[in-house]
Amino acid sequence: MKSLFLVSLLLLGVTVAARPVEAADVRMYVRHEVNDYATWRKGYDAFNAERKGMGVTGAAVYQSIDNPNDVTVTHDFRNADKAKAFASSARLKEVMEKAGVKGAPQIWFTTRAAK
């Protein structure tokens, strides 16, 4: 029984090692100013399920130290096509406007640099 358990662990380790790491391949940064952070945050949080359905695999929100309405958001995606489709979606634009984003956001895409 103990040896079966050890063999199972070994096979699991080989399987995990053979699969590519499931980290984000592309990170999208969005920086924009909002009318009111609390209002914006409610809209952002309400959009969470839709964001995931549009390919977002991870996200984080940051505020400027000097201006809490200066917000930077990161969204992770499996590939650039999903990231660019999300960034250009009419639904995202609609949600951002409704949440009180002022002006056009700055958006850029990155990928992890090789060592």
N, C-alpha and C positions, 0 to 999 in steps of 0.2 A: 504494500500500500504506500509506504514512504517512498519507494523508488518510482512508483507511478506518478506520484505528486512531483518529484524532482524532474522526471522526464517531461511532464506537462509544463513545468516552469521553464525548462530549457527550450522547449518548442515555442512557447510564448515569446521568449526572449529573441529567438531567431526570427520569428514572424515580425516582431516589432522592429528589429534591426533591418529587416529587408524592406520595410515600407518607408516611403519618404516621410520626412518630418512634416507634420500637418500645421506648420506655422504659416503665417500670412506671407504670401509671395509679394503682395503689393500693399503698400500703406498709402492712403489718401489723407492729406492734411487739408483742413478747411479753416480759414480764419475769417471772422466777420465780427462786426459790431452789432449788438442787439439793443433794442429799446429798453428792455428790462430783463435781467438775467432770469429771475424767478418765472416770469411768463414764458420766456424762451425755453427754459428747462422743462416746463410742463409739456410744451409742444414736442420737444425733442424726445422725452421719455414716452409720450403717447405714440410716437412713430417707431418705437423699438421693434415690434413684431414685423412691421412692413420692411424695415431696414434689413432685418435678417432674411426675409423672403426675397430681397433684392440682392442678396449675396454678401452682406456684411457678416464677417466671422468674428470680429472683435472691435471694440470702440473705447475711446477715452475722451473725457472733456477736461479742458484746462481754461482757467481764467487768468488774465493779466494781473499782475500784482498791483499795478497802478490804476487799473480800470476794470472792475468786475464785469462790465458789459462788453469787453473785448475778449471774445471767446475763440479758442482754437480746439478743433475736434479732430481726432484721428479715427479712421475707419480702415479695417483690414479686410482684404479680399484674397481669394485664391489666385486670381489672375487679373491682368490689366484690362481685359475686355469687360469684365464684371464691374470693375472700379469705374471705368469711363462711362459705362451705361448708367450706373447709379448717379454719377455726377451730372450727367446731362438729362436725367429724367425730369419730365414735367411735374411729376408727383413730388419730387424733392423740392423743386422750386416753389411749388404751391405751399408745402408745409413750412418752408423757411420764411416765406412772406407772411403767412398766417401767424407764425411764432414771433414775428417782429424783427427779423434780420434787416439791418439798415444797409442799403447799397448792395453792390455786387461783392460776393465773397471772393477771397483769394483761395484758389484750389490748386494743389500740386500733388503729384504722385511720385512715390519712391519705391525702390526695391532694396533689399538688404545687400550691402556691398560685400564682394568677395574679400577674403582675408589677403 
